[in-house]
Amino acid sequence: MVIADLRRQAEADASSVTALASELIRTPSRGGIDDYEPVLAIVETWLQARQLPHRRLRGPDGDSVAVLIEIPGGRPGPTWVLDACLDTAPFGDEAAWSFSPTAGDVTSAGTLRGRGASDSKSGAAMFCHVAAAVRRQADQLAGILAVLLDVDEHTGNFGGAVALMKAIDPTTIAGAMIAYPGHDEVIVGGRGVFRARLHVSGKAGHSGSSKPNTANAVSRAARLVTMLENQPLPTPVTGGFPQSPKLTVTEFRSGEGFTAVPDHAVIGVDVRLTDVLDAKAAEEIIHKTAAQLDAEFPAPRPTELESILSWPPFRLDPTEQPAAALLEGAIAAGVTPRTKVAGPSNIGNLFATRKIRTTAGFGLPYSGLHGTDEQVDLSVLPTVQAAYHHAVLTLMDLRP
């Protein structure tokens, strides 16, 4: 098949892709807030109507965390993964939106509106149609196409991706492409992350007492926040990761009411990792800063560090697969995106722990991602779908 054929297929699919994406958007699936069952059921109904092979993936507690489509080729080969999440960010202040966050409608200008339009329900709908197209010629292909439509992504748990690597031997997965939005870039890497909570102690007392209290947990925690934010971090090296590591205090909790001096405070710390700062080094910086606080401003107990999670950074050379195939597909479809290493972390960081090479973004032009008035431009949908279809055929050894 030549790229013109793939584009004609994508153009024929466009109204169906839009209809499926619209139905998904009209079904709220905010990570950690909404029930995921309705949005998973929508894609299952669509797949069943087309007799596409699929199954549910479940997390440790038995809850559904993904629908997995598997299209085996006619010859042996590795598994290639397409991934798009079905859960979304929260709505935020709904009064600030100029339309309903669950609008799921298409404007006269050709934009699809609503939470998840960009991240990543339009991508999920597109990947369903790519799977259907690939199945029609599967006997000519090598390996397996696995399409992961996951939830529990926006919680940061990556539950669907974790379940995938239990459902499929990760050593058989040659690479993955994630349908994050953005038409001008193919994301070939991302900073890693180390997250921790610091439990800062103090000495309880009455706020109105005439006796001084030098170990107020809130005051100690506030000092620690300043100390953390002033910590120097390594700078990028020539030829290395293009972004710098970053430390951000993202959480502060303590106290109750006005009359009690708190004896406990919690600080959440998010550190973005690169090749010059790994998780161990980040933990050491936080630990040493906390020890400095305890030495300079003593309390009944030392500050405790609770590690929450850690994903390594990842970076894929544009000549490696699947990046090379996606770039080739985009160019064949008429787009010349640049490659970029992203600041935020994503499922590609999790896949990196299993040495699965991943791209994490090439999709529709967007606005309002995770913010107000989220929407995507549908005019380039056939181009993006044709690029991914071309990439999959290349990876599965059928040259378009």
C-alpha positions in Angstrom: 0.0 0.0 0.0 1.3 3.5 -0.9 0.8 6.5 1.4 -2.0 7.8 -0.9 -4.0 4.6 -0.2 -3.4 5.0 3.6 -4.5 8.6 3.4 -7.7 7.7 1.5 -8.4 5.1 4.2 -7.9 7.7 6.9 -10.1 10.2 5.1 -12.8 7.5 4.8 -12.4 6.8 8.6 -12.5 10.4 9.7 -16.2 10.7 10.5 -16.2 7.4 12.3 -13.0 8.4 14.3 -14.7 11.7 15.2 -17.9 10.0 16.3 -16.1 7.5 18.5 -13.9 10.3 20.0 -17.0 12.4 20.6 -18.8 9.6 22.5 -15.7 9.1 24.6 -15.5 12.8 25.5 -19.1 12.9 26.4 -18.4 10.2 29.0 -16.4 11.7 31.9 -13.5 9.6 33.0 -11.3 11.8 35.1 -8.4 10.0 36.7 -9.1 9.0 40.3 -12.6 10.7 40.2 -15.0 9.0 37.7 -15.9 5.3 37.2 -13.9 4.0 34.3 -16.4 1.3 33.4 -18.6 3.4 31.0 -15.7 4.7 28.9 -14.1 1.2 28.7 -17.5 -0.2 27.7 -17.8 2.3 24.8 -14.6 1.0 23.1 -15.5 -2.6 23.8 -18.9 -2.1 22.1 -17.1 -0.5 19.1 -14.6 -3.4 18.9 -17.2 -6.1 19.3 -19.2 -4.7 16.4 -16.2 -5.0 14.2 -15.1 -8.4 15.6 -11.7 -7.1 16.6 -9.9 -9.3 19.2 -9.6 -7.6 22.6 -9.6 -8.3 26.3 -9.7 -6.5 29.6 -6.6 -5.9 31.7 -7.0 -5.7 35.5 -4.9 -4.2 38.3 -3.9 -5.9 41.5 -7.2 -5.1 43.1 -9.2 -6.6 40.2 -10.4 -3.3 38.8 -10.3 -2.8 35.0 -7.4 -0.7 33.9 -7.3 -1.1 30.2 -8.7 -2.7 27.0 -6.1 -4.4 25.0 -6.5 -5.1 21.2 -4.1 -7.7 19.8 -3.7 -8.2 16.0 -1.3 -11.0 15.2 0.5 -11.1 11.9 0.9 -14.0 9.6 4.6 -14.4 10.4 6.6 -14.4 13.7 7.9 -11.2 15.0 8.0 -8.8 18.0 5.1 -6.9 19.5 4.6 -3.2 18.7 2.4 -1.2 20.9 0.1 1.7 20.2 -1.1 3.4 23.4 -3.7 6.0 24.1 -5.3 6.7 27.5 -9.0 6.8 28.1 -8.9 8.6 31.4 -8.4 12.4 31.6 -7.3 15.3 33.8 -9.9 16.9 36.1 -12.1 19.6 34.7 -10.8 22.3 36.9 -13.1 25.4 37.3 -16.0 24.5 35.1 -17.3 28.1 35.3 -14.2 29.2 33.4 -15.0 27.0 30.4 -16.8 28.6 27.5 -18.4 25.2 26.7 -19.1 22.0 28.7 -16.1 19.9 29.5 -18.1 17.0 28.2 -19.3 18.7 25.0 -17.8 16.2 22.6 -19.1 18.4 19.7 -17.4 19.7 16.5 -17.5 23.4 15.7 -17.9 25.0 12.3 -14.2 25.6 12.4 -13.5 21.9 12.7 -12.4 21.6 16.3 -13.5 18.8 18.6 -14.2 20.1 22.0 -14.1 18.7 25.5 -11.8 17.2 28.2 -9.8 14.4 26.7 -10.1 15.7 23.1 -6.3 16.1 23.0 -5.2 13.8 25.8 -6.0 11.3 24.5 -9.5 10.2 23.4 -9.1 11.4 19.8 -5.9 9.3 19.7 -7.7 6.3 21.2 -10.4 6.5 18.6 -7.8 6.9 15.8 -5.8 3.8 17.1 -9.0 1.7 17.1 -9.3 2.5 13.4 -5.7 1.8 12.7 -6.1 -1.6 14.4 -9.1 -2.4 12.2 -7.2 -1.4 9.0 -4.1 -3.5 10.0 -6.2 -6.6 10.7 -7.5 -6.6 7.1 -3.9 -7.2 5.9 -2.5 -9.0 9.0 -1.6 -12.2 7.1 1.0 -10.2 5.2 2.6 -8.8 8.4 5.2 -10.0 10.9 4.7 -9.8 14.7 1.8 -8.5 16.7 0.2 -5.1 16.9 -1.0 -4.4 20.5 -3.3 -1.4 21.0 -3.5 -0.4 24.7 -6.4 1.8 25.7 -5.7 2.4 29.3 -7.0 4.2 32.3 -5.4 5.0 35.7 -2.9 7.1 33.6 -3.7 10.6 34.8 -3.4 9.4 38.4 0.3 8.9 37.8 -0.1 5.2 38.6 0.1 4.1 35.0 -2.1 1.1 36.0 -2.9 0.1 32.4 0.7 0.1 31.3 1.8 -1.8 34.3 -0.9 -4.4 33.6 0.2 -4.6 30.0 3.7 -5.7 31.0 2.1 -8.5 33.1 -0.2 -9.6 30.3 2.6 -9.6 27.6 6.2 -10.6 28.2 7.9 -7.2 28.0 11.0 -8.8 26.4 8.9 -9.4 23.3 7.8 -5.8 23.0 10.1 -4.0 20.5 8.7 -0.6 21.0 5.7 1.6 21.7 4.1 4.8 20.3 1.9 6.9 22.5 -0.8 9.1 21.0 -0.1 12.3 23.0 -1.1 15.4 21.0 1.0 17.9 19.1 1.4 18.0 15.3 4.8 19.7 15.0 6.8 17.3 17.2 7.6 13.6 17.7 8.5 13.2 21.3 11.5 10.9 21.6 12.3 11.2 25.3 11.2 12.7 28.6 12.7 13.6 31.9 12.3 11.0 34.7 10.7 11.7 38.0 11.4 11.0 41.7 8.6 11.8 44.1 8.8 11.8 47.9 7.0 13.1 51.0 8.9 14.6 53.9 7.4 14.1 57.3 8.5 17.1 59.5 8.0 16.8 63.2 7.4 19.5 65.8 6.4 19.9 69.4 2.7 20.2 70.1 1.4 23.0 72.3 -1.2 25.8 72.8 -0.9 28.7 70.4 -1.7 31.1 73.2 0.8 29.7 75.7 3.2 32.2 77.3 6.0 29.7 76.9 8.0 29.8 73.6 7.8 26.9 71.2 10.8 26.6 68.9 9.6 23.4 67.2 6.5 24.4 65.4 6.1 21.8 62.6 4.7 24.4 60.2 7.5 26.8 60.7 10.1 24.1 60.4 8.5 22.8 57.2 8.3 26.3 55.8 12.1 26.6 56.4 12.6 23.3 54.7 10.6 24.4 51.6 12.9 27.4 51.2 16.0 25.3 51.7 14.9 22.7 49.1 14.1 25.4 46.6 17.5 26.9 47.0 19.4 23.6 46.5 21.7 23.8 43.4 21.1 21.1 40.8 23.5 19.8 38.2 23.5 21.6 34.8 23.1 19.8 31.4 26.3 18.5 29.7 27.1 18.9 26.1 25.5 16.1 24.0 23.4 15.0 27.0 19.8 15.7 28.0 18.7 19.1 26.7 16.7 20.0 29.8 17.9 20.6 33.3 16.8 18.6 36.3 14.1 20.4 38.4 13.0 20.2 42.0 9.5 21.5 42.9 7.7 21.5 46.2 4.1 20.5 45.3 2.4 19.7 48.6 2.2 21.2 52.1 -0.1 19.9 54.8 -0.2 20.6 58.5 -2.2 21.8 61.4 -5.9 22.0 62.4 -7.6 25.1 63.6 -6.0 28.0 65.4 -5.3 27.0 69.0 -2.9 24.1 68.5 0.8 24.3 67.5 1.1 21.4 65.1 3.6 18.7 65.7 3.6 17.2 62.2 3.8 18.6 58.7 4.0 16.9 55.3 5.9 18.3 52.3 5.5 16.7 48.8 8.6 17.0 46.5 8.7 16.3 42.8 12.1 16.1 41.2 12.5 15.8 37.4 15.5 13.6 36.5 17.9 13.6 33.6 21.3 12.0 32.8 23.0 14.3 35.3 20.6 13.7 38.2 19.3 10.2 38.9 16.8 9.0 41.6 19.6 8.1 44.0 21.2 11.5 43.7 17.8 13.3 44.0 17.0 11.4 47.2 20.4 12.2 48.6 19.9 16.0 48.0 16.5 15.8 49.8 17.9 13.8 52.7 20.9 16.0 53.2 18.7 19.1 53.1 16.3 17.6 55.7 19.3 16.7 57.9 20.5 20.3 57.7 17.1 21.5 58.9 17.2 19.0 61.8 20.7 20.2 62.8 20.0 23.9 62.7 16.4 23.8 64.0 16.1 20.6 66.2 12.8 18.9 66.9 11.7 15.8 69.0 12.2 13.5 66.0 14.2 13.8 62.8 12.6 14.5 59.5 11.5 11.3 57.7 11.7 10.8 53.9 9.0 8.6 52.3 9.8 7.6 48.7 6.6 7.5 46.6 7.7 6.6 43.1 10.6 6.9 40.6 10.8 6.5 36.8 14.1 7.0 34.9 14.5 9.5 32.1 14.4 8.1 28.6 15.8 9.3 25.3 15.4 7.6 21.9 17.7 8.4 19.0 15.6 9.5 16.0 17.3 6.7 13.9 16.0 4.0 16.3 12.7 2.3 16.0 9.9 3.1 16.4 10.9 6.8 16.2 12.4 6.3 12.7 9.2 4.7 11.4 7.0 7.3 12.8 9.1 10.1 11.4 9.2 8.4 8.0 5.4 8.0 8.2 4.8 11.6 9.0 7.1 12.8 6.2 5.4 10.5 3.7 2.0 11.9 4.9 3.3 15.4 4.2 4.5 16.6 7.6 8.0 17.2 8.8 7.9 17.2 12.6 11.0 18.0 14.7 12.0 15.6 17.4 11.9 16.7 21.0 12.7 15.5 24.5 9.8 16.5 26.8 10.0 18.0 30.2 7.1 16.1 31.7 7.3 12.4 32.4 4.9 9.9 30.8 4.3 6.2 30.2 7.5 6.1 28.2 9.4 6.5 31.4 7.7 3.3 32.8 8.4 1.5 29.5 12.1 2.5 29.8 12.4 0.5 33.0 11.8 -2.6 30.7 14.0 -1.3 27.9 11.0 -0.7 25.6 11.8 2.1 23.2 9.0 4.7 23.1 7.8 7.7 21.3 5.4 9.8 23.4 3.6 12.2 21.1 2.6 13.0 17.6 -1.0 13.8 17.2 -3.5 16.6 16.5 -2.9 20.3 17.1 -4.5 21.2 20.4 -5.2 23.9 23.0 -6.3 23.8 26.6 -4.4 20.6 27.4 -5.2 19.8 31.1 -6.6 23.3 31.3 -9.7 25.3 30.2 -11.5 24.8 26.9 -9.5 21.7 25.7 -10.0 21.1 22.0 -8.2 19.6 18.9 -8.1 20.6 15.2 -9.5 17.8 13.2 -8.3 19.0 9.8 -5.1 17.0 10.0 -6.7 13.9 11.4 -6.2 11.9 8.1 -2.6 13.0 8.0 -1.8 11.8 11.5 -3.7 8.5 11.1 -1.9 7.8 7.8 1.4 8.5 9.4 0.8 6.0 12.2 -0.7 3.4 9.8 2.4 3.8 7.6 4.7 3.4 10.7 2.9 0.2 11.9 3.2 -1.4 8.4 6.9 -0.5 8.3 7.5 -1.9 11.7 5.6 -5.1 11.0 7.6 -5.6 7.8 5.3 -4.6 5.1 6.8 -1.6 3.3 4.0 0.7 2.2 
